[in-house]
Amino acid sequence: MHPPTNNEQRTTIFLTGTAGFIGFHLANKLLSKGYQVTGYDNINDYYDVNLKLARLREAGIDTNQIEEGKEIISSKPNYRFVKGDLQDKALIDRLFAENKYDVVINLAAQAGVRYSLTNPYAYTESNITGFLNILEACRYNGTKHLLYASSSSVYGLNTRMPLDEEQTTDHPMSLYAATKKANELMAHTYSHLYGLPTTGLRFFTVYGPWGRPDMALFLFTKAMLKGEAINLFNEGKMIRDFTYVEDIVESICRLVPLTPTRNEGWDADSAPTPSSSAPFRLLNIGNSNPVPLSSYVGAIEKELGIASKKNLMPMQPGDVPATHANCTALETLTGYRPQVKVEEGVKEFVRWYRKFYQL
């Protein structure tokens, strides 16, 4: 991507989920490209709060100053942080009215397929009501581009690989997937009714340093270092399109200035899914190189120098046996294609893990 122009350097971005895994990395990347960023996160306890606070400290935030609704200026130039909930409409409306953000990137959400089986209301509150608050704030404050996290899970029962954006997504397998599908539909409605340009980002199994403790790489590394067995669902016969976090954030940064536009010549009867007459776009962001779970585990074993003990488990409700992203649309639009191989990405994660936990 070309260096930011003067106009891009003045662009203000409201980034939700900035204490999260992808949000932390994206904030750093956006700042390096000259954007002004306001991070927003409720720092909930879905997983270790200390890890979220450590990410914020790494981003220059004095976590001792954090209070609900209070804006904190980072030691890094052009970065501010506000603790707040997506459901707090009054706070979001106040921040938007005071700052008139040019671009909004919504990464905050209740994550996790399996967690949605036991805590369904957490998903409707954050992923539906919270996203509606973001859409309304964008609508009334002239936001130029809303980018938001969707998920490969929207493909649900689809088995034709690779998965591409023109496939239907009408058969989700978890409430988490259903809320992400709902986000795409809600975004399209606002694009159609109010001309709000929206880009939905279907992430495929993101991993890397500072990752989430509830995801496979973190769980496997932690268990293997303790000499404990790792749980391999579907008896380990899973295939995933593992995507390194730096590839994810580089893709998003390239998409920020690429605002969707209306297509007045669009024909609903002949146009492919998910095109539209509205300024609306959906994109896969994946590595396009599916890897068997056994190979993923092998890469971890190699970096740790430990042979894993394995518990072969049945398939979990809501899980899919395989994912494989077709990212042609992303590459055509941005000139970029995720490229980090699993062996390299796992090596970087293990290096971070050992340093962070002082092993």
C-alpha positions as CSV (number, residue, x, y, z in Angstrom):
1,M,0.0,0.0,0.0
2,H,1.2,3.5,-0.8
3,P,2.2,5.7,2.2
4,P,-0.8,7.7,3.6
5,T,-1.4,11.0,1.9
6,N,-1.9,14.1,4.0
7,N,-5.6,13.5,4.0
8,E,-5.2,9.9,5.1
9,Q,-2.9,11.0,7.9
10,R,-5.7,13.3,9.3
11,T,-8.3,10.5,9.0
12,T,-9.8,9.6,12.4
13,I,-10.7,6.0,13.1
14,F,-12.9,4.6,15.8
15,L,-11.8,1.1,16.5
16,T,-13.8,-1.2,18.8
17,G,-12.3,-4.3,20.4
18,T,-8.9,-2.6,20.7
19,A,-7.9,-4.6,23.8
20,G,-8.7,-7.8,21.9
21,F,-6.3,-9.9,19.8
22,I,-6.9,-8.5,16.3
23,G,-7.8,-5.0,17.6
24,F,-4.5,-4.7,19.4
25,H,-2.5,-5.5,16.3
26,L,-4.7,-3.4,14.1
27,A,-4.4,-0.3,16.3
28,N,-0.6,-0.6,16.1
29,K,-0.7,-1.0,12.3
30,L,-3.1,1.9,11.8
31,L,-0.9,4.2,13.9
32,S,2.2,3.2,12.0
33,K,0.4,4.3,8.8
34,G,-0.4,7.7,10.2
35,Y,-4.0,7.4,11.2
36,Q,-5.5,8.9,14.3
37,V,-7.1,6.1,16.3
38,T,-9.6,6.0,19.2
39,G,-9.8,2.6,20.7
40,Y,-12.9,1.3,22.5
41,D,-13.3,-1.8,24.6
42,N,-15.2,-3.0,27.6
43,I,-12.3,-5.3,28.8
44,N,-14.7,-8.0,29.8
45,D,-13.7,-11.3,31.5
46,Y,-14.5,-13.7,28.7
47,Y,-10.9,-14.5,28.9
48,D,-7.9,-13.3,31.1
49,V,-8.4,-9.6,31.7
50,N,-4.7,-9.3,32.5
51,L,-3.8,-10.2,28.9
52,K,-6.1,-7.5,27.6
53,L,-4.6,-4.9,30.0
54,A,-1.1,-6.0,28.9
55,R,-2.1,-5.4,25.3
56,L,-3.2,-1.9,26.2
57,R,0.0,-1.2,28.1
58,E,2.0,-2.3,25.1
59,A,0.0,0.3,23.1
60,G,1.0,3.0,25.5
61,I,-2.1,3.2,27.7
62,D,-1.7,3.8,31.5
63,T,-4.2,1.1,32.6
64,N,-4.3,2.5,36.1
65,Q,-6.2,5.5,34.7
66,I,-8.9,3.4,33.1
67,E,-12.5,4.4,34.0
68,E,-15.8,3.8,32.3
69,G,-16.3,6.4,29.6
70,K,-13.0,8.3,30.3
71,E,-10.8,9.1,27.4
72,I,-7.1,8.2,28.0
73,I,-4.3,9.6,25.8
74,S,-1.7,7.1,25.0
75,S,2.1,7.7,25.2
76,K,2.0,6.8,21.5
77,P,1.1,9.7,19.2
78,N,-2.4,9.8,17.8
79,Y,-3.9,7.1,20.0
80,R,-6.6,7.4,22.6
81,F,-8.5,4.8,24.5
82,V,-12.0,4.7,26.0
83,K,-13.4,1.9,28.2
84,G,-17.0,1.3,27.2
85,D,-19.6,-1.3,26.1
86,L,-21.1,-1.6,22.7
87,Q,-24.5,-1.7,24.4
88,D,-23.9,1.8,26.0
89,K,-25.7,3.8,23.3
90,A,-25.4,7.1,25.2
91,L,-21.6,6.8,25.5
92,I,-21.2,5.8,21.8
93,D,-23.4,8.6,20.7
94,R,-21.5,11.2,22.7
95,L,-18.1,10.0,21.4
96,F,-19.3,10.2,17.8
97,A,-20.9,13.6,18.2
98,E,-17.8,15.0,19.8
99,N,-15.3,13.5,17.4
100,K,-17.0,12.9,14.0
101,Y,-15.0,9.8,13.1
102,D,-14.2,9.4,9.4
103,V,-13.9,5.6,9.5
104,V,-15.3,3.0,12.0
105,I,-13.8,-0.5,12.4
106,N,-16.0,-2.7,14.6
107,L,-14.1,-5.7,15.9
108,A,-15.8,-5.9,19.3
109,A,-18.1,-8.9,19.6
110,Q,-18.7,-11.8,21.8
111,A,-16.5,-14.4,20.2
112,G,-16.4,-18.2,20.4
113,V,-18.5,-20.9,18.8
114,R,-18.6,-23.2,21.7
115,Y,-19.3,-20.5,24.3
116,S,-22.5,-19.6,22.4
117,L,-24.0,-23.0,23.2
118,T,-24.1,-22.1,26.9
119,N,-24.2,-18.3,27.0
120,P,-26.5,-17.3,24.1
121,Y,-27.7,-14.0,25.5
122,A,-24.1,-12.6,25.5
123,Y,-24.2,-12.8,21.7
124,T,-27.5,-11.0,21.1
125,E,-26.5,-8.2,23.5
126,S,-23.0,-7.6,22.0
127,N,-23.3,-8.8,18.4
128,I,-26.8,-7.6,17.6
129,T,-27.8,-4.7,20.0
130,G,-24.2,-3.5,20.1
131,F,-23.7,-3.6,16.4
132,L,-27.0,-1.7,15.9
133,N,-25.7,1.1,18.2
134,I,-22.6,1.3,15.9
135,L,-24.7,1.4,12.7
136,E,-26.9,4.2,14.2
137,A,-23.9,6.2,15.3
138,C,-22.4,5.9,11.8
139,R,-25.7,6.8,10.2
140,Y,-26.2,10.0,12.1
141,N,-22.6,11.2,12.1
142,G,-21.7,10.9,8.5
143,T,-19.2,8.1,8.8
144,K,-17.4,7.6,5.4
145,H,-16.7,3.9,5.8
146,L,-17.7,1.2,8.3
147,L,-15.6,-2.0,8.3
148,Y,-16.7,-4.8,10.6
149,A,-15.7,-8.3,11.6
150,S,-17.8,-11.1,10.2
151,S,-16.6,-14.7,10.3
152,S,-15.9,-17.7,8.1
153,S,-18.5,-19.4,10.4
154,V,-21.3,-17.8,8.3
155,Y,-20.7,-20.5,5.7
156,G,-22.2,-23.1,8.0
157,L,-23.2,-26.3,6.3
158,N,-21.5,-25.4,3.0
159,T,-19.0,-28.1,1.9
160,R,-17.9,-26.9,-1.5
161,M,-14.3,-25.7,-1.2
162,P,-12.9,-23.2,-1.4
163,L,-15.5,-21.1,0.3
164,D,-16.2,-17.9,-1.7
165,E,-18.4,-14.9,-1.2
166,E,-20.9,-15.9,-3.9
167,Q,-22.0,-19.0,-1.9
168,T,-25.2,-18.7,0.1
169,T,-24.9,-18.4,3.9
170,D,-28.3,-19.5,5.0
171,H,-27.4,-22.5,7.2
172,P,-25.4,-21.3,10.2
173,M,-24.4,-24.0,12.7
174,S,-24.1,-21.9,15.9
175,L,-25.7,-18.8,17.4
176,Y,-22.3,-17.0,17.0
177,A,-22.4,-17.7,13.2
178,A,-26.1,-16.6,13.1
179,T,-25.2,-13.2,14.8
180,K,-22.4,-12.7,12.3
181,K,-24.8,-13.4,9.4
182,A,-27.2,-11.0,11.0
183,N,-24.5,-8.3,11.1
184,E,-24.0,-8.7,7.4
185,L,-27.8,-8.3,6.8
186,M,-28.0,-5.3,9.1
187,A,-25.0,-3.6,7.4
188,H,-26.6,-4.1,4.0
189,T,-29.9,-2.5,5.2
190,Y,-28.0,0.6,6.4
191,S,-26.0,0.7,3.2
192,H,-29.2,0.5,1.2
193,L,-31.4,2.9,3.2
194,Y,-28.8,5.5,4.3
195,G,-26.0,5.2,1.8
196,L,-23.6,4.1,4.6
197,P,-20.6,2.4,2.9
198,T,-19.9,-0.9,4.7
199,T,-17.3,-3.7,4.3
200,G,-17.8,-7.0,6.1
201,L,-14.7,-9.0,6.8
202,R,-15.0,-12.8,7.0
203,F,-12.0,-13.8,9.0
204,F,-10.6,-17.4,8.8
205,T,-9.1,-18.9,12.0
206,V,-6.8,-16.0,13.0
207,Y,-3.7,-16.9,15.1
208,G,-0.4,-15.3,16.2
209,P,1.3,-13.4,19.1
210,W,-0.9,-11.9,21.8
211,G,-3.6,-14.4,20.7
212,R,-6.7,-15.5,22.6
213,P,-6.3,-18.1,25.3
214,D,-9.5,-19.9,24.2
215,M,-8.1,-20.7,20.8
216,A,-6.3,-23.8,19.7
217,L,-2.7,-22.5,19.4
218,F,-2.8,-21.0,22.9
219,L,-4.5,-24.0,24.5
220,F,-2.2,-26.5,22.9
221,T,1.0,-24.6,23.7
222,K,-0.1,-24.1,27.4
223,A,-1.1,-27.8,27.8
224,M,2.1,-29.2,26.1
225,L,4.4,-27.1,28.2
226,K,2.6,-28.4,31.3
227,G,2.9,-32.0,30.1
228,E,-0.9,-32.2,29.7
229,A,-2.8,-33.8,26.9
230,I,-4.4,-31.7,24.2
231,N,-8.0,-32.2,23.0
232,L,-8.4,-32.8,19.3
233,F,-12.0,-32.6,18.2
234,N,-13.4,-34.8,15.4
235,E,-10.5,-37.1,16.4
236,G,-8.1,-34.6,15.0
237,K,-9.4,-34.8,11.5
238,M,-10.1,-31.1,11.2
239,I,-8.8,-28.8,8.5
240,R,-8.5,-25.1,9.0
241,D,-7.4,-22.1,6.9
242,F,-5.2,-20.7,9.6
243,T,-4.5,-17.0,8.9
244,Y,-1.7,-15.1,10.6
245,V,-2.8,-11.9,12.4
246,E,-0.4,-9.6,10.5
247,D,-1.9,-10.8,7.3
248,I,-5.3,-9.9,8.7
249,V,-4.4,-6.4,9.8
250,E,-2.5,-5.6,6.6
251,S,-5.6,-6.6,4.6
252,I,-7.8,-4.3,6.7
253,C,-5.5,-1.4,6.5
254,R,-5.5,-1.6,2.7
255,L,-9.3,-1.7,2.7
256,V,-9.8,1.4,4.9
257,P,-9.5,3.9,2.0
258,L,-11.2,1.6,-0.5
259,T,-14.8,2.8,0.2
260,P,-17.6,0.8,-1.5
261,T,-19.8,2.8,-3.9
262,R,-23.3,2.4,-5.2
263,N,-23.8,0.3,-8.3
264,E,-26.8,1.8,-10.1
265,G,-26.7,-0.8,-12.9
266,W,-27.0,-3.7,-10.5
267,D,-29.7,-6.3,-11.4
268,A,-31.0,-8.4,-8.5
269,D,-32.1,-11.2,-10.9
270,S,-28.8,-11.8,-12.5
271,A,-26.1,-10.4,-10.1
272,P,-24.1,-12.8,-7.9
273,T,-24.4,-13.1,-4.2
274,P,-23.5,-10.9,-2.2
275,S,-23.3,-8.0,-4.7
276,S,-25.7,-5.1,-4.3
277,S,-26.8,-1.7,-5.7
278,A,-25.9,-0.4,-2.2
279,P,-22.4,0.7,-1.2
280,F,-21.9,-2.7,0.4
281,R,-19.1,-5.3,0.3
282,L,-18.3,-8.7,1.8
283,L,-14.8,-10.2,1.7
284,N,-13.0,-13.4,2.8
285,I,-9.7,-12.8,4.6
286,G,-7.9,-16.1,4.8
287,N,-4.6,-17.7,4.0
288,S,-6.2,-19.8,1.1
289,N,-3.9,-22.7,2.2
290,P,-5.9,-25.1,4.5
291,V,-3.8,-27.1,6.9
292,P,-4.7,-30.4,8.7
293,L,-4.9,-30.0,12.4
294,S,-2.2,-32.7,12.7
295,S,0.2,-30.5,10.8
296,Y,-0.7,-27.5,13.0
297,V,0.1,-29.5,16.1
298,G,3.3,-30.8,14.5
299,A,4.5,-27.2,14.0
300,I,3.8,-26.5,17.7
301,E,5.7,-29.6,18.7
302,K,8.6,-28.6,16.6
303,E,8.9,-25.2,18.1
304,L,8.4,-26.4,21.7
305,G,10.6,-29.5,21.2
306,I,7.8,-31.5,22.9
307,A,5.8,-34.5,21.6
308,S,2.1,-33.9,22.5
309,K,-0.2,-36.2,24.3
310,K,-3.5,-36.3,22.5
311,N,-7.1,-36.8,23.6
312,L,-9.1,-37.7,20.5
313,M,-12.6,-36.2,20.9
314,P,-15.9,-36.3,18.9
315,M,-16.9,-33.4,16.8
316,Q,-18.4,-30.5,18.9
317,P,-21.8,-29.1,18.1
318,G,-21.4,-25.9,16.0
319,D,-18.0,-26.9,14.6
320,V,-17.3,-27.5,10.9
321,P,-14.8,-30.1,9.7
322,A,-13.0,-27.9,7.2
323,T,-12.5,-24.3,6.1
324,H,-10.7,-23.0,3.0
325,A,-11.0,-19.4,1.9
326,N,-11.1,-18.1,-1.7
327,C,-9.5,-14.7,-1.4
328,T,-9.5,-13.7,-5.1
329,A,-11.8,-10.8,-4.4
330,L,-9.6,-9.4,-1.6
331,E,-6.5,-9.7,-3.8
332,T,-8.1,-8.1,-6.8
333,L,-9.3,-5.2,-4.7
334,T,-6.2,-4.6,-2.6
335,G,-3.3,-6.2,-4.5
336,Y,-2.5,-8.1,-1.3
337,R,-2.9,-11.8,-0.4
338,P,-2.3,-13.3,3.0
339,Q,1.0,-15.2,2.8
340,V,2.5,-16.2,6.2
341,K,2.9,-20.0,6.4
342,V,1.8,-21.8,9.5
343,E,5.3,-22.9,10.5
344,E,6.4,-19.2,10.5
345,G,3.4,-18.0,12.3
346,V,3.5,-20.7,15.0
347,K,7.2,-19.9,15.6
348,E,6.4,-16.2,16.2
349,F,3.6,-17.2,18.6
350,V,5.8,-19.5,20.6
351,R,8.5,-16.9,20.8
352,W,6.0,-14.4,22.1
353,Y,4.5,-16.9,24.6
354,R,7.8,-17.8,26.1
355,K,8.7,-14.1,26.5
356,F,5.3,-13.0,27.8
357,Y,5.1,-15.8,30.4
358,Q,8.8,-15.6,31.2
359,L,9.4,-19.3,30.4
